[in-house]
Amino acid sequence: MTAEQIRHARDLLTRPENTVSSIARLLGVSRSTIYKYVPELASGRPVVVQPTARAELEPGS
């Protein structure tokens, strides 16, 4: 998985209506690949997406 796909998967996993299976289908990978790249899923800890720094969001900052 690319870094962008991993970020996308993590973002989608923060929403309770999404499942690992649906995200895997969307990204064109297997469920086991999602678990491999998002290891906190296996431990049962909630997936937390780190906020992007404000400077990265605003061009010219």
CYANA upper distance limits for C-alpha pairs under 8 A (distance plus 0.5 A):
  1 MET  CA      5 GLN  CA      6.42
  1 MET  CA      6 ILE  CA      6.97
  1 MET  CA     33 THR  CA      8.43
  1 MET  CA     37 TYR  CA      8.14
  2 THR  CA      6 ILE  CA      6.81
  3 ALA  CA      7 ARG  CA      6.73
  4 GLU  CA      8 HIS  CA      6.61
  5 GLN  CA      9 ALA  CA      6.54
  5 GLN  CA     27 LEU  CA      7.61
  6 ILE  CA     10 ARG  CA      6.64
  6 ILE  CA     37 TYR  CA      7.31
  6 ILE  CA     38 VAL  CA      7.99
  7 ARG  CA     11 ASP  CA      6.63
  8 HIS  CA     12 LEU  CA      6.64
  9 ALA  CA     13 LEU  CA      6.54
  9 ALA  CA     23 ILE  CA      7.00
  9 ALA  CA     34 ILE  CA      8.11
 10 ARG  CA     14 THR  CA      7.10
 10 ARG  CA     38 VAL  CA      7.78
 10 ARG  CA     47 VAL  CA      7.03
 10 ARG  CA     48 VAL  CA      7.97
 10 ARG  CA     49 VAL  CA      6.94
 11 ASP  CA     15 ARG  CA      8.00
 11 ASP  CA     49 VAL  CA      6.72
 12 LEU  CA     18 ASN  CA      6.97
 12 LEU  CA     23 ILE  CA      7.69
 13 LEU  CA     18 ASN  CA      6.68
 13 LEU  CA     19 THR  CA      7.61
 13 LEU  CA     20 VAL  CA      7.87
 13 LEU  CA     23 ILE  CA      8.41
 13 LEU  CA     47 VAL  CA      7.06
 14 THR  CA     46 PRO  CA      8.16
 14 THR  CA     47 VAL  CA      6.47
 14 THR  CA     48 VAL  CA      7.31
 14 THR  CA     49 VAL  CA      8.01
 18 ASN  CA     22 SER  CA      6.98
 18 ASN  CA     23 ILE  CA      7.39
 19 THR  CA     23 ILE  CA      6.72
 20 VAL  CA     24 ALA  CA      6.52
 20 VAL  CA     31 ARG  CA      6.73
 20 VAL  CA     34 ILE  CA      7.62
 21 SER  CA     25 ARG  CA      6.73
 21 SER  CA     30 SER  CA      8.34
 21 SER  CA     31 ARG  CA      6.31
 22 SER  CA     26 LEU  CA      6.67
 23 ILE  CA     27 LEU  CA      6.66
 24 ALA  CA     28 GLY  CA      6.37
 24 ALA  CA     29 VAL  CA      5.51
 24 ALA  CA     30 SER  CA      5.97
 24 ALA  CA     31 ARG  CA      5.99
 24 ALA  CA     33 THR  CA      8.40
 24 ALA  CA     34 ILE  CA      7.04
 25 ARG  CA     29 VAL  CA      6.80
 25 ARG  CA     30 SER  CA      7.78
 29 VAL  CA     33 THR  CA      6.78
 29 VAL  CA     34 ILE  CA      7.89
 30 SER  CA     34 ILE  CA      7.21
 31 ARG  CA     35 TYR  CA      6.91
 32 SER  CA     36 LYS  CA      6.56
 33 THR  CA     37 TYR  CA      6.77
 34 ILE  CA     38 VAL  CA      6.36
 35 TYR  CA     39 PRO  CA      5.96
 35 TYR  CA     40 GLU  CA      8.47
 35 TYR  CA     41 LEU  CA      6.77
 35 TYR  CA     42 ALA  CA      7.16
 39 PRO  CA     43 SER  CA      7.78
 40 GLU  CA     44 GLY  CA      7.02
 40 GLU  CA     45 ARG  CA      6.20
 40 GLU  CA     46 PRO  CA      7.81
 40 GLU  CA     47 VAL  CA      7.28
 41 LEU  CA     45 ARG  CA      6.73
 41 LEU  CA     46 PRO  CA      7.66
 41 LEU  CA     47 VAL  CA      7.59
 52 THR  CA     56 GLU  CA      7.27
 52 THR  CA     57 LEU  CA      7.78
 53 ALA  CA     57 LEU  CA      7.41
 54 ARG  CA     58 GLU  CA      6.99
 55 ALA  CA     59 PRO  CA      7.99
 55 ALA  CA     61 SER  CA      5.94
 56 GLU  CA     61 SER  CA      8.27
